Amino acid sequence: MNWDRIEGNWKQFTGNIKQQWGKLTDDQLDVIAGKRDQLVGKIQESYGISKDESEKQLAEWQSRQKDLLKTK
């Protein structure tokens, strides 16, 4: 799934994001507002991991969202 679709439906995806990265707050997700680079940064900051690891986790999550939509 391309990121524009996630950004356009951000509110619908925030629940799935919070399941994956529970340390992220609603306020943080509101500020991120679907901006991929900001989400990567917040994941990196909240979990103390590298930018590359944040990117990897987000890419895997994004791929799973595509799989979930196919099954609906």
mmCIF file as Biopython writes it, N, C-alpha, C and O atoms, coordinates in Angstrom:
data_model
#
loop_
_atom_site.group_PDB
_atom_site.id
_atom_site.type_symbol
_atom_site.label_atom_id
_atom_site.label_alt_id
_atom_site.label_comp_id
_atom_site.label_asym_id
_atom_site.label_entity_id
_atom_site.label_seq_id
_atom_site.pdbx_PDB_ins_code
_atom_site.Cartn_x
_atom_site.Cartn_y
_atom_site.Cartn_z
_atom_site.occupancy
_atom_site.B_iso_or_equiv
_atom_site.auth_seq_id
_atom_site.auth_asym_id
_atom_site.pdbx_PDB_model_num
ATOM 1   N N  . MET A ? 1  ? 0.854   -1.170  0.000  1.0 0.0 1  A 1 
ATOM 2   C CA . MET A ? 1  ? 0.000   0.000   0.000  1.0 0.0 1  A 1 
ATOM 3   C C  . MET A ? 1  ? 0.895   1.226   0.000  1.0 0.0 1  A 1 
ATOM 4   O O  . MET A ? 1  ? 1.887   1.289   0.726  1.0 0.0 1  A 1 
ATOM 5   N N  . ASN A ? 2  ? 0.535   2.189   -0.817 1.0 0.0 2  A 1 
ATOM 6   C CA . ASN A ? 2  ? 1.390   3.374   -0.841 1.0 0.0 2  A 1 
ATOM 7   C C  . ASN A ? 2  ? 1.062   4.285   0.346  1.0 0.0 2  A 1 
ATOM 8   O O  . ASN A ? 2  ? -0.047  4.273   0.880  1.0 0.0 2  A 1 
ATOM 9   N N  . TRP A ? 3  ? 2.052   5.062   0.730  1.0 0.0 3  A 1 
ATOM 10  C CA . TRP A ? 3  ? 1.918   5.858   1.946  1.0 0.0 3  A 1 
ATOM 11  C C  . TRP A ? 3  ? 0.864   6.943   1.805  1.0 0.0 3  A 1 
ATOM 12  O O  . TRP A ? 3  ? 0.255   7.327   2.803  1.0 0.0 3  A 1 
ATOM 13  N N  . ASP A ? 4  ? 0.627   7.451   0.603  1.0 0.0 4  A 1 
ATOM 14  C CA . ASP A ? 4  ? -0.401  8.479   0.409  1.0 0.0 4  A 1 
ATOM 15  C C  . ASP A ? 4  ? -1.763  7.982   0.882  1.0 0.0 4  A 1 
ATOM 16  O O  . ASP A ? 4  ? -2.547  8.744   1.446  1.0 0.0 4  A 1 
ATOM 17  N N  . ARG A ? 5  ? -2.035  6.714   0.653  1.0 0.0 5  A 1 
ATOM 18  C CA . ARG A ? 5  ? -3.317  6.144   1.078  1.0 0.0 5  A 1 
ATOM 19  C C  . ARG A ? 5  ? -3.394  6.066   2.610  1.0 0.0 5  A 1 
ATOM 20  O O  . ARG A ? 5  ? -4.440  6.333   3.201  1.0 0.0 5  A 1 
ATOM 21  N N  . ILE A ? 6  ? -2.285  5.701   3.234  1.0 0.0 6  A 1 
ATOM 22  C CA . ILE A ? 6  ? -2.246  5.664   4.695  1.0 0.0 6  A 1 
ATOM 23  C C  . ILE A ? 6  ? -2.415  7.075   5.252  1.0 0.0 6  A 1 
ATOM 24  O O  . ILE A ? 6  ? -3.189  7.297   6.183  1.0 0.0 6  A 1 
ATOM 25  N N  . GLU A ? 7  ? -1.689  8.018   4.676  1.0 0.0 7  A 1 
ATOM 26  C CA . GLU A ? 7  ? -1.776  9.404   5.145  1.0 0.0 7  A 1 
ATOM 27  C C  . GLU A ? 7  ? -3.191  9.940   4.983  1.0 0.0 7  A 1 
ATOM 28  O O  . GLU A ? 7  ? -3.689  10.642  5.863  1.0 0.0 7  A 1 
ATOM 29  N N  . GLY A ? 8  ? -3.839  9.623   3.880  1.0 0.0 8  A 1 
ATOM 30  C CA . GLY A ? 8  ? -5.191  10.101  3.627  1.0 0.0 8  A 1 
ATOM 31  C C  . GLY A ? 8  ? -6.228  9.506   4.555  1.0 0.0 8  A 1 
ATOM 32  O O  . GLY A ? 8  ? -7.280  10.103  4.780  1.0 0.0 8  A 1 
ATOM 33  N N  . ASN A ? 9  ? -5.939  8.332   5.095  1.0 0.0 9  A 1 
ATOM 34  C CA . ASN A ? 9  ? -6.851  7.643   6.011  1.0 0.0 9  A 1 
ATOM 35  C C  . ASN A ? 9  ? -6.202  7.479   7.385  1.0 0.0 9  A 1 
ATOM 36  O O  . ASN A ? 9  ? -6.407  6.470   8.060  1.0 0.0 9  A 1 
ATOM 37  N N  . TRP A ? 10 ? -5.431  8.464   7.785  1.0 0.0 10 A 1 
ATOM 38  C CA . TRP A ? 10 ? -4.597  8.378   8.979  1.0 0.0 10 A 1 
ATOM 39  C C  . TRP A ? 10 ? -5.372  7.953   10.218 1.0 0.0 10 A 1 
ATOM 40  O O  . TRP A ? 10 ? -4.925  7.073   10.953 1.0 0.0 10 A 1 
ATOM 41  N N  . LYS A ? 11 ? -6.507  8.555   10.457 1.0 0.0 11 A 1 
ATOM 42  C CA . LYS A ? 11 ? -7.278  8.238   11.671 1.0 0.0 11 A 1 
ATOM 43  C C  . LYS A ? 11 ? -7.656  6.762   11.724 1.0 0.0 11 A 1 
ATOM 44  O O  . LYS A ? 11 ? -7.707  6.167   12.801 1.0 0.0 11 A 1 
ATOM 45  N N  . GLN A ? 12 ? -7.917  6.179   10.573 1.0 0.0 12 A 1 
ATOM 46  C CA . GLN A ? 12 ? -8.291  4.768   10.528 1.0 0.0 12 A 1 
ATOM 47  C C  . GLN A ? 12 ? -7.108  3.855   10.837 1.0 0.0 12 A 1 
ATOM 48  O O  . GLN A ? 12 ? -7.298  2.739   11.320 1.0 0.0 12 A 1 
ATOM 49  N N  . PHE A ? 13 ? -5.897  4.318   10.563 1.0 0.0 13 A 1 
ATOM 50  C CA . PHE A ? 13 ? -4.716  3.493   10.781 1.0 0.0 13 A 1 
ATOM 51  C C  . PHE A ? 13 ? -4.093  3.669   12.157 1.0 0.0 13 A 1 
ATOM 52  O O  . PHE A ? 13 ? -3.258  2.858   12.558 1.0 0.0 13 A 1 
ATOM 53  N N  . THR A ? 14 ? -4.477  4.706   12.888 1.0 0.0 14 A 1 
ATOM 54  C CA . THR A ? 14 ? -3.810  4.968   14.163 1.0 0.0 14 A 1 
ATOM 55  C C  . THR A ? 14 ? -4.005  3.833   15.168 1.0 0.0 14 A 1 
ATOM 56  O O  . THR A ? 14 ? -3.114  3.579   15.979 1.0 0.0 14 A 1 
ATOM 57  N N  . GLY A ? 15 ? -5.128  3.156   15.135 1.0 0.0 15 A 1 
ATOM 58  C CA . GLY A ? 15 ? -5.337  2.020   16.035 1.0 0.0 15 A 1 
ATOM 59  C C  . GLY A ? 15 ? -4.337  0.912   15.775 1.0 0.0 15 A 1 
ATOM 60  O O  . GLY A ? 15 ? -3.772  0.345   16.710 1.0 0.0 15 A 1 
ATOM 61  N N  . ASN A ? 16 ? -4.119  0.603   14.508 1.0 0.0 16 A 1 
ATOM 62  C CA . ASN A ? 16 ? -3.140  -0.424  14.147 1.0 0.0 16 A 1 
ATOM 63  C C  . ASN A ? 16 ? -1.726  0.012   14.519 1.0 0.0 16 A 1 
ATOM 64  O O  . ASN A ? 16 ? -0.906  -0.808  14.932 1.0 0.0 16 A 1 
ATOM 65  N N  . ILE A ? 17 ? -1.448  1.289   14.371 1.0 0.0 17 A 1 
ATOM 66  C CA . ILE A ? 17 ? -0.131  1.813   14.724 1.0 0.0 17 A 1 
ATOM 67  C C  . ILE A ? 17 ? 0.091   1.671   16.231 1.0 0.0 17 A 1 
ATOM 68  O O  . ILE A ? 17 ? 1.172   1.279   16.670 1.0 0.0 17 A 1 
ATOM 69  N N  . LYS A ? 18 ? -0.937  1.992   17.017 1.0 0.0 18 A 1 
ATOM 70  C CA . LYS A ? 18 ? -0.807  1.887   18.477 1.0 0.0 18 A 1 
ATOM 71  C C  . LYS A ? 18 ? -0.665  0.432   18.919 1.0 0.0 18 A 1 
ATOM 72  O O  . LYS A ? 18 ? -0.014  0.158   19.927 1.0 0.0 18 A 1 
ATOM 73  N N  . GLN A ? 19 ? -1.264  -0.507  18.180 1.0 0.0 19 A 1 
ATOM 74  C CA . GLN A ? 19 ? -1.070  -1.923  18.496 1.0 0.0 19 A 1 
ATOM 75  C C  . GLN A ? 19 ? 0.384   -2.317  18.269 1.0 0.0 19 A 1 
ATOM 76  O O  . GLN A ? 19 ? 0.956   -3.067  19.059 1.0 0.0 19 A 1 
ATOM 77  N N  . GLN A ? 20 ? 0.975   -1.819  17.207 1.0 0.0 20 A 1 
ATOM 78  C CA . GLN A ? 20 ? 2.360   -2.146  16.870 1.0 0.0 20 A 1 
ATOM 79  C C  . GLN A ? 20 ? 3.351   -1.416  17.773 1.0 0.0 20 A 1 
ATOM 80  O O  . GLN A ? 20 ? 4.310   -2.015  18.259 1.0 0.0 20 A 1 
ATOM 81  N N  . TRP A ? 21 ? 3.120   -0.129  17.996 1.0 0.0 21 A 1 
ATOM 82  C CA . TRP A ? 21 ? 4.039   0.708   18.774 1.0 0.0 21 A 1 
ATOM 83  C C  . TRP A ? 21 ? 3.264   1.368   19.902 1.0 0.0 21 A 1 
ATOM 84  O O  . TRP A ? 21 ? 2.895   2.539   19.807 1.0 0.0 21 A 1 
ATOM 85  N N  . GLY A ? 22 ? 3.020   0.629   20.954 1.0 0.0 22 A 1 
ATOM 86  C CA . GLY A ? 22 ? 2.181   1.071   22.059 1.0 0.0 22 A 1 
ATOM 87  C C  . GLY A ? 22 ? 2.710   2.264   22.838 1.0 0.0 22 A 1 
ATOM 88  O O  . GLY A ? 22 ? 1.952   2.920   23.552 1.0 0.0 22 A 1 
ATOM 89  N N  . LYS A ? 23 ? 3.994   2.553   22.713 1.0 0.0 23 A 1 
ATOM 90  C CA . LYS A ? 23 ? 4.557   3.698   23.430 1.0 0.0 23 A 1 
ATOM 91  C C  . LYS A ? 23 ? 4.159   5.030   22.800 1.0 0.0 23 A 1 
ATOM 92  O O  . LYS A ? 23 ? 4.287   6.077   23.434 1.0 0.0 23 A 1 
ATOM 93  N N  . LEU A ? 24 ? 3.679   5.000   21.564 1.0 0.0 24 A 1 
ATOM 94  C CA . LEU A ? 24 ? 3.280   6.244   20.902 1.0 0.0 24 A 1 
ATOM 95  C C  . LEU A ? 24 ? 1.929   6.691   21.457 1.0 0.0 24 A 1 
ATOM 96  O O  . LEU A ? 24 ? 1.001   5.891   21.580 1.0 0.0 24 A 1 
ATOM 97  N N  . THR A ? 25 ? 1.833   7.953   21.782 1.0 0.0 25 A 1 
ATOM 98  C CA . THR A ? 25 ? 0.605   8.487   22.372 1.0 0.0 25 A 1 
ATOM 99  C C  . THR A ? 25 ? -0.335  9.017   21.278 1.0 0.0 25 A 1 
ATOM 100 O O  . THR A ? 25 ? 0.068   9.243   20.137 1.0 0.0 25 A 1 
ATOM 101 N N  . ASP A ? 26 ? -1.590  9.204   21.666 1.0 0.0 26 A 1 
ATOM 102 C CA . ASP A ? 26 ? -2.558  9.798   20.741 1.0 0.0 26 A 1 
ATOM 103 C C  . ASP A ? 26 ? -2.100  11.194  20.310 1.0 0.0 26 A 1 
ATOM 104 O O  . ASP A ? 26 ? -2.238  11.571  19.146 1.0 0.0 26 A 1 
ATOM 105 N N  . ASP A ? 27 ? -1.557  11.953  21.261 1.0 0.0 27 A 1 
ATOM 106 C CA . ASP A ? 27 ? -1.074  13.297  20.941 1.0 0.0 27 A 1 
ATOM 107 C C  . ASP A ? 27 ? 0.048   13.245  19.910 1.0 0.0 27 A 1 
ATOM 108 O O  . ASP A ? 27 ? 0.069   14.039  18.969 1.0 0.0 27 A 1 
ATOM 109 N N  . GLN A ? 28 ? 0.977   12.312  20.087 1.0 0.0 28 A 1 
ATOM 110 C CA . GLN A ? 28 ? 2.066   12.174  19.117 1.0 0.0 28 A 1 
ATOM 111 C C  . GLN A ? 28 ? 1.516   11.815  17.742 1.0 0.0 28 A 1 
ATOM 112 O O  . GLN A ? 28 ? 1.952   12.364  16.730 1.0 0.0 28 A 1 
ATOM 113 N N  . LEU A ? 29 ? 0.565   10.899  17.708 1.0 0.0 29 A 1 
ATOM 114 C CA . LEU A ? 29 ? -0.012  10.481  16.427 1.0 0.0 29 A 1 
ATOM 115 C C  . LEU A ? 29 ? -0.779  11.622  15.773 1.0 0.0 29 A 1 
ATOM 116 O O  . LEU A ? 29 ? -0.785  11.742  14.548 1.0 0.0 29 A 1 
ATOM 117 N N  . ASP A ? 30 ? -1.427  12.462  16.578 1.0 0.0 30 A 1 
ATOM 118 C CA . ASP A ? 30 ? -2.114  13.637  16.033 1.0 0.0 30 A 1 
ATOM 119 C C  . ASP A ? 30 ? -1.121  14.598  15.391 1.0 0.0 30 A 1 
ATOM 120 O O  . ASP A ? 30 ? -1.387  15.147  14.321 1.0 0.0 30 A 1 
ATOM 121 N N  . VAL A ? 31 ? 0.019   14.802  16.039 1.0 0.0 31 A 1 
ATOM 122 C CA . VAL A ? 31 ? 1.039   15.705  15.511 1.0 0.0 31 A 1 
ATOM 123 C C  . VAL A ? 31 ? 1.663   15.120  14.236 1.0 0.0 31 A 1 
ATOM 124 O O  . VAL A ? 31 ? 1.918   15.845  13.274 1.0 0.0 31 A 1 
ATOM 125 N N  . ILE A ? 32 ? 1.903   13.818  14.238 1.0 0.0 32 A 1 
ATOM 126 C CA . ILE A ? 32 ? 2.499   13.149  13.071 1.0 0.0 32 A 1 
ATOM 127 C C  . ILE A ? 32 ? 1.595   13.300  11.855 1.0 0.0 32 A 1 
ATOM 128 O O  . ILE A ? 32 ? 2.069   13.549  10.747 1.0 0.0 32 A 1 
ATOM 129 N N  . ALA A ? 33 ? 0.284   13.148  12.070 1.0 0.0 33 A 1 
ATOM 130 C CA . ALA A ? 33 ? -0.738  13.374  11.041 1.0 0.0 33 A 1 
ATOM 131 C C  . ALA A ? 33 ? -0.431  12.682  9.713  1.0 0.0 33 A 1 
ATOM 132 O O  . ALA A ? 33 ? -0.688  13.234  8.643  1.0 0.0 33 A 1 
ATOM 133 N N  . GLY A ? 34 ? 0.115   11.478  9.790  1.0 0.0 34 A 1 
ATOM 134 C CA . GLY A ? 34 ? 0.340   10.696  8.581  1.0 0.0 34 A 1 
ATOM 135 C C  . GLY A ? 34 ? 1.669   10.932  7.892  1.0 0.0 34 A 1 
ATOM 136 O O  . GLY A ? 34 ? 1.945   10.326  6.857  1.0 0.0 34 A 1 
ATOM 137 N N  . LYS A ? 35 ? 2.493   11.798  8.447  1.0 0.0 35 A 1 
ATOM 138 C CA . LYS A ? 35 ? 3.798   12.077  7.834  1.0 0.0 35 A 1 
ATOM 139 C C  . LYS A ? 35 ? 4.761   10.945  8.167  1.0 0.0 35 A 1 
ATOM 140 O O  . LYS A ? 35 ? 5.135   10.755  9.325  1.0 0.0 35 A 1 
ATOM 141 N N  . ARG A ? 36 ? 5.154   10.202  7.152  1.0 0.0 36 A 1 
ATOM 142 C CA . ARG A ? 36 ? 5.965   8.993   7.348  1.0 0.0 36 A 1 
ATOM 143 C C  . ARG A ? 36 ? 7.282   9.290   8.052  1.0 0.0 36 A 1 
ATOM 144 O O  . ARG A ? 36 ? 7.658   8.577   8.982  1.0 0.0 36 A 1 
ATOM 145 N N  . ASP A ? 37 ? 7.985   10.331  7.625  1.0 0.0 37 A 1 
ATOM 146 C CA . ASP A ? 37 ? 9.286   10.632  8.219  1.0 0.0 37 A 1 
ATOM 147 C C  . ASP A ? 37 ? 9.158   10.991  9.693  1.0 0.0 37 A 1 
ATOM 148 O O  . ASP A ? 37 ? 10.037  10.665  10.491 1.0 0.0 37 A 1 
ATOM 149 N N  . GLN A ? 38 ? 8.074   11.656  10.058 1.0 0.0 38 A 1 
ATOM 150 C CA . GLN A ? 38 ? 7.857   11.991  11.469 1.0 0.0 38 A 1 
ATOM 151 C C  . GLN A ? 38 ? 7.549   10.738  12.279 1.0 0.0 38 A 1 
ATOM 152 O O  . GLN A ? 38 ? 7.995   10.613  13.420 1.0 0.0 38 A 1 
ATOM 153 N N  . LEU A ? 39 ? 6.796   9.816   11.704 1.0 0.0 39 A 1 
ATOM 154 C CA . LEU A ? 39 ? 6.484   8.567   12.389 1.0 0.0 39 A 1 
ATOM 155 C C  . LEU A ? 39 ? 7.759   7.765   12.619 1.0 0.0 39 A 1 
ATOM 156 O O  . LEU A ? 39 ? 7.965   7.226   13.707 1.0 0.0 39 A 1 
ATOM 157 N N  . VAL A ? 40 ? 8.611   7.681   11.611 1.0 0.0 40 A 1 
ATOM 158 C CA . VAL A ? 40 ? 9.890   6.974   11.754 1.0 0.0 40 A 1 
ATOM 159 C C  . VAL A ? 40 ? 10.680  7.581   12.916 1.0 0.0 40 A 1 
ATOM 160 O O  . VAL A ? 40 ? 11.223  6.857   13.751 1.0 0.0 40 A 1 
ATOM 161 N N  . GLY A ? 41 ? 10.739  8.908   12.962 1.0 0.0 41 A 1 
ATOM 162 C CA . GLY A ? 41 ? 11.472  9.584   14.028 1.0 0.0 41 A 1 
ATOM 163 C C  . GLY A ? 41 ? 10.907  9.307   15.407 1.0 0.0 41 A 1 
ATOM 164 O O  . GLY A ? 41 ? 11.664  9.094   16.355 1.0 0.0 41 A 1 
ATOM 165 N N  . LYS A ? 42 ? 9.593   9.307   15.533 1.0 0.0 42 A 1 
ATOM 166 C CA . LYS A ? 42 ? 8.968   9.053   16.837 1.0 0.0 42 A 1 
ATOM 167 C C  . LYS A ? 42 ? 9.169   7.605   17.270 1.0 0.0 42 A 1 
ATOM 168 O O  . LYS A ? 42 ? 9.367   7.339   18.456 1.0 0.0 42 A 1 
ATOM 169 N N  . ILE A ? 43 ? 9.119   6.673   16.334 1.0 0.0 43 A 1 
ATOM 170 C CA . ILE A ? 43 ? 9.385   5.267   16.671 1.0 0.0 43 A 1 
ATOM 171 C C  . ILE A ? 43 ? 10.826  5.143   17.165 1.0 0.0 43 A 1 
ATOM 172 O O  . ILE A ? 43 ? 11.094  4.504   18.183 1.0 0.0 43 A 1 
ATOM 173 N N  . GLN A ? 44 ? 11.738  5.756   16.435 1.0 0.0 44 A 1 
ATOM 174 C CA . GLN A ? 44 ? 13.155  5.721   16.789 1.0 0.0 44 A 1 
ATOM 175 C C  . GLN A ? 44 ? 13.370  6.302   18.190 1.0 0.0 44 A 1 
ATOM 176 O O  . GLN A ? 44 ? 14.057  5.704   19.018 1.0 0.0 44 A 1 
ATOM 177 N N  . GLU A ? 45 ? 12.789  7.448   18.441 1.0 0.0 45 A 1 
ATOM 178 C CA . GLU A ? 45 ? 12.941  8.143   19.726 1.0 0.0 45 A 1 
ATOM 179 C C  . GLU A ? 45 ? 12.305  7.364   20.871 1.0 0.0 45 A 1 
ATOM 180 O O  . GLU A ? 45 ? 12.910  7.212   21.932 1.0 0.0 45 A 1 
ATOM 181 N N  . SER A ? 46 ? 11.089  6.870   20.659 1.0 0.0 46 A 1 
ATOM 182 C CA . SER A ? 46 ? 10.344  6.200   21.730 1.0 0.0 46 A 1 
ATOM 183 C C  . SER A ? 46 ? 10.948  4.853   22.111 1.0 0.0 46 A 1 
ATOM 184 O O  . SER A ? 46 ? 10.882  4.446   23.271 1.0 0.0 46 A 1 
ATOM 185 N N  . TYR A ? 47 ? 11.530  4.170   21.147 1.0 0.0 47 A 1 
ATOM 186 C CA . TYR A ? 47 ? 12.042  2.821   21.391 1.0 0.0 47 A 1 
ATOM 187 C C  . TYR A ? 47 ? 13.562  2.748   21.461 1.0 0.0 47 A 1 
ATOM 188 O O  . TYR A ? 47 ? 14.114  1.676   21.711 1.0 0.0 47 A 1 
ATOM 189 N N  . GLY A ? 48 ? 14.248  3.869   21.244 1.0 0.0 48 A 1 
ATOM 190 C CA . GLY A ? 48 ? 15.701  3.876   21.339 1.0 0.0 48 A 1 
ATOM 191 C C  . GLY A ? 48 ? 16.368  2.978   20.317 1.0 0.0 48 A 1 
ATOM 192 O O  . GLY A ? 48 ? 17.355  2.308   20.621 1.0 0.0 48 A 1 
ATOM 193 N N  . ILE A ? 49 ? 15.831  2.963   19.100 1.0 0.0 49 A 1 
ATOM 194 C CA . ILE A ? 49 ? 16.391  2.124   18.041 1.0 0.0 49 A 1 
ATOM 195 C C  . ILE A ? 49 ? 16.924  3.022   16.919 1.0 0.0 49 A 1 
ATOM 196 O O  . ILE A ? 49 ? 16.664  4.225   16.894 1.0 0.0 49 A 1 
ATOM 197 N N  . SER A ? 50 ? 17.660  2.424   16.008 1.0 0.0 50 A 1 
ATOM 198 C CA . SER A ? 50 ? 18.252  3.191   14.917 1.0 0.0 50 A 1 
ATOM 199 C C  . SER A ? 50 ? 17.188  3.594   13.900 1.0 0.0 50 A 1 
ATOM 200 O O  . SER A ? 50 ? 16.099  3.022   13.849 1.0 0.0 50 A 1 
ATOM 201 N N  . LYS A ? 51 ? 17.532  4.590   13.098 1.0 0.0 51 A 1 
ATOM 202 C CA . LYS A ? 51 ? 16.620  5.011   12.037 1.0 0.0 51 A 1 
ATOM 203 C C  . LYS A ? 51 ? 16.380  3.865   11.066 1.0 0.0 51 A 1 
ATOM 204 O O  . LYS A ? 51 ? 15.254  3.664   10.609 1.0 0.0 51 A 1 
ATOM 205 N N  . ASP A ? 52 ? 17.432  3.109   10.745 1.0 0.0 52 A 1 
ATOM 206 C CA . ASP A ? 52 ? 17.279  1.969   9.836  1.0 0.0 52 A 1 
ATOM 207 C C  . ASP A ? 52 ? 16.307  0.938   10.393 1.0 0.0 52 A 1 
ATOM 208 O O  . ASP A ? 52 ? 15.481  0.400   9.655  1.0 0.0 52 A 1 
ATOM 209 N N  . GLU A ? 53 ? 16.400  0.660   11.690 1.0 0.0 53 A 1 
ATOM 210 C CA . GLU A ? 53 ? 15.481  -0.296  12.317 1.0 0.0 53 A 1 
ATOM 211 C C  . GLU A ? 53 ? 14.058  0.251   12.321 1.0 0.0 53 A 1 
ATOM 212 O O  . GLU A ? 53 ? 13.108  -0.497  12.089 1.0 0.0 53 A 1 
ATOM 213 N N  . SER A ? 54 ? 13.904  1.531   12.579 1.0 0.0 54 A 1 
ATOM 214 C CA . SER A ? 54 ? 12.571  2.155   12.537 1.0 0.0 54 A 1 
ATOM 215 C C  . SER A ? 54 ? 11.973  2.028   11.142 1.0 0.0 54 A 1 
ATOM 216 O O  . SER A ? 54 ? 10.805  1.670   10.988 1.0 0.0 54 A 1 
ATOM 217 N N  . GLU A ? 55 ? 12.780  2.324   10.129 1.0 0.0 55 A 1 
ATOM 218 C CA . GLU A ? 55 ? 12.333  2.207   8.735  1.0 0.0 55 A 1 
ATOM 219 C C  . GLU A ? 55 ? 11.922  0.774   8.414  1.0 0.0 55 A 1 
ATOM 220 O O  . GLU A ? 55 ? 10.905  0.541   7.762  1.0 0.0 55 A 1 
ATOM 221 N N  . LYS A ? 56 ? 12.719  -0.178  8.877  1.0 0.0 56 A 1 
ATOM 222 C CA . LYS A ? 56 ? 12.434  -1.597  8.618  1.0 0.0 56 A 1 
ATOM 223 C C  . LYS A ? 56 ? 11.104  -2.003  9.260  1.0 0.0 56 A 1 
ATOM 224 O O  . LYS A ? 56 ? 10.263  -2.636  8.621  1.0 0.0 56 A 1 
ATOM 225 N N  . GLN A ? 57 ? 10.928  -1.633  10.523 1.0 0.0 57 A 1 
ATOM 226 C CA . GLN A ? 57 ? 9.678   -1.975  11.216 1.0 0.0 57 A 1 
ATOM 227 C C  . GLN A ? 57 ? 8.476   -1.341  10.524 1.0 0.0 57 A 1 
ATOM 228 O O  . GLN A ? 57 ? 7.435   -1.978  10.364 1.0 0.0 57 A 1 
ATOM 229 N N  . LEU A ? 58 ? 8.628   -0.088  10.117 1.0 0.0 58 A 1 
ATOM 230 C CA . LEU A ? 58 ? 7.511   0.599   9.474  1.0 0.0 58 A 1 
ATOM 231 C C  . LEU A ? 58 ? 7.196   -0.022  8.110  1.0 0.0 58 A 1 
ATOM 232 O O  . LEU A ? 58 ? 6.027   -0.156  7.747  1.0 0.0 58 A 1 
ATOM 233 N N  . ALA A ? 59 ? 8.218   -0.395  7.363  1.0 0.0 59 A 1 
ATOM 234 C CA . ALA A ? 59 ? 8.004   -1.044  6.065  1.0 0.0 59 A 1 
ATOM 235 C C  . ALA A ? 59 ? 7.274   -2.374  6.242  1.0 0.0 59 A 1 
ATOM 236 O O  . ALA A ? 59 ? 6.390   -2.713  5.456  1.0 0.0 59 A 1 
ATOM 237 N N  . GLU A ? 60 ? 7.647   -3.122  7.277  1.0 0.0 60 A 1 
ATOM 238 C CA . GLU A ? 60 ? 6.966   -4.396  7.549  1.0 0.0 60 A 1 
ATOM 239 C C  . GLU A ? 60 ? 5.510   -4.156  7.945  1.0 0.0 60 A 1 
ATOM 240 O O  . GLU A ? 60 ? 4.614   -4.872  7.498  1.0 0.0 60 A 1 
ATOM 241 N N  . TRP A ? 61 ? 5.280   -3.155  8.778  1.0 0.0 61 A 1 
ATOM 242 C CA . TRP A ? 61 ? 3.913   -2.816  9.189  1.0 0.0 61 A 1 
ATOM 243 C C  . TRP A ? 61 ? 3.087   -2.403  7.969  1.0 0.0 61 A 1 
ATOM 244 O O  . TRP A ? 61 ? 1.948   -2.835  7.794  1.0 0.0 61 A 1 
ATOM 245 N N  . GLN A ? 62 ? 3.688   -1.559  7.134  1.0 0.0 62 A 1 
ATOM 246 C CA . GLN A ? 62 ? 2.998   -1.072  5.933  1.0 0.0 62 A 1 
ATOM 247 C C  . GLN A ? 62 ? 2.623   -2.243  5.022  1.0 0.0 62 A 1 
ATOM 248 O O  . GLN A ? 62 ? 1.529   -2.264  4.457  1.0 0.0 62 A 1 
ATOM 249 N N  . SER A ? 63 ? 3.509   -3.197  4.881  1.0 0.0 63 A 1 
ATOM 250 C CA . SER A ? 63 ? 3.239   -4.377  4.061  1.0 0.0 63 A 1 
ATOM 251 C C  . SER A ? 63 ? 2.065   -5.185  4.626  1.0 0.0 63 A 1 
ATOM 252 O O  . SER A ? 63 ? 1.229   -5.685  3.872  1.0 0.0 63 A 1 
ATOM 253 N N  . ARG A ? 64 ? 2.010   -5.308  5.943  1.0 0.0 64 A 1 
ATOM 254 C CA . ARG A ? 64 ? 0.906   -6.045  6.565  1.0 0.0 64 A 1 
ATOM 255 C C  . ARG A ? 64 ? -0.425  -5.338  6.364  1.0 0.0 64 A 1 
ATOM 256 O O  . ARG A ? 64 ? -1.460  -5.996  6.266  1.0 0.0 64 A 1 
ATOM 257 N N  . GLN A ? 65 ? -0.418  -4.021  6.301  1.0 0.0 65 A 1 
ATOM 258 C CA . GLN A ? 65 ? -1.669  -3.289  6.070  1.0 0.0 65 A 1 
ATOM 259 C C  . GLN A ? 65 ? -2.223  -3.648  4.701  1.0 0.0 65 A 1 
ATOM 260 O O  . GLN A ? 65 ? -3.434  -3.795  4.537  1.0 0.0 65 A 1 
ATOM 261 N N  . LYS A ? 66 ? -1.352  -3.788  3.729  1.0 0.0 66 A 1 
ATOM 262 C CA . LYS A ? 66 ? -1.762  -4.176  2.390  1.0 0.0 66 A 1 
ATOM 263 C C  . LYS A ? 66 ? -2.408  -5.568  2.431  1.0 0.0 66 A 1 
ATOM 264 O O  . LYS A ? 66 ? -3.441  -5.804  1.804  1.0 0.0 66 A 1 
ATOM 265 N N  . ASP A ? 67 ? -1.778  -6.485  3.182  1.0 0.0 67 A 1 
ATOM 266 C CA . ASP A ? 67 ? -2.317  -7.832  3.305  1.0 0.0 67 A 1 
ATOM 267 C C  . ASP A ? 67 ? -3.677  -7.832  3.970  1.0 0.0 67 A 1 
ATOM 268 O O  . ASP A ? 67 ? -4.561  -8.593  3.577  1.0 0.0 67 A 1 
ATOM 269 N N  . LEU A ? 68 ? -3.858  -6.983  4.979  1.0 0.0 68 A 1 
ATOM 270 C CA . LEU A ? 68 ? -5.142  -6.913  5.676  1.0 0.0 68 A 1 
ATOM 271 C C  . LEU A ? 68 ? -6.247  -6.423  4.753  1.0 0.0 68 A 1 
ATOM 272 O O  . LEU A ? 68 ? -7.370  -6.923  4.815  1.0 0.0 68 A 1 
ATOM 273 N N  . LEU A ? 69 ? -5.946  -5.449  3.896  1.0 0.0 69 A 1 
ATOM 274 C CA . LEU A ? 69 ? -6.963  -4.926  3.001  1.0 0.0 69 A 1 
ATOM 275 C C  . LEU A ? 69 ? -7.367  -5.951  1.953  1.0 0.0 69 A 1 
ATOM 276 O O  . LEU A ? 69 ? -8.520  -5.980  1.523  1.0 0.0 69 A 1 
ATOM 277 N N  . LYS A ? 70 ? -6.430  -6.788  1.542  1.0 0.0 70 A 1 
ATOM 278 C CA . LYS A ? 70 ? -6.743  -7.828  0.555  1.0 0.0 70 A 1 
ATOM 279 C C  . LYS A ? 70 ? -7.743  -8.838  1.097  1.0 0.0 70 A 1 
ATOM 280 O O  . LYS A ? 70 ? -8.541  -9.396  0.343  1.0 0.0 70 A 1 
ATOM 281 N N  . THR A ? 71 ? -7.698  -9.074  2.407  1.0 0.0 71 A 1 
ATOM 282 C CA . THR A ? 71 ? -8.572  -10.087 2.990  1.0 0.0 71 A 1 
ATOM 283 C C  . THR A ? 71 ? -9.960  -9.566  3.274  1.0 0.0 71 A 1 
ATOM 284 O O  . THR A ? 71 ? -10.858 -10.350 3.581  1.0 0.0 71 A 1 
ATOM 285 N N  . LYS A ? 72 ? -10.164 -8.261  3.181  1.0 0.0 72 A 1 
ATOM 286 C CA . LYS A ? 72 ? -11.483 -7.687  3.484  1.0 0.0 72 A 1 
ATOM 287 C C  . LYS A ? 72 ? -12.336 -7.634  2.232  1.0 0.0 72 A 1 
ATOM 288 O O  . LYS A ? 72 ? -13.480 -7.183  2.284  1.0 0.0 72 A 1 
#
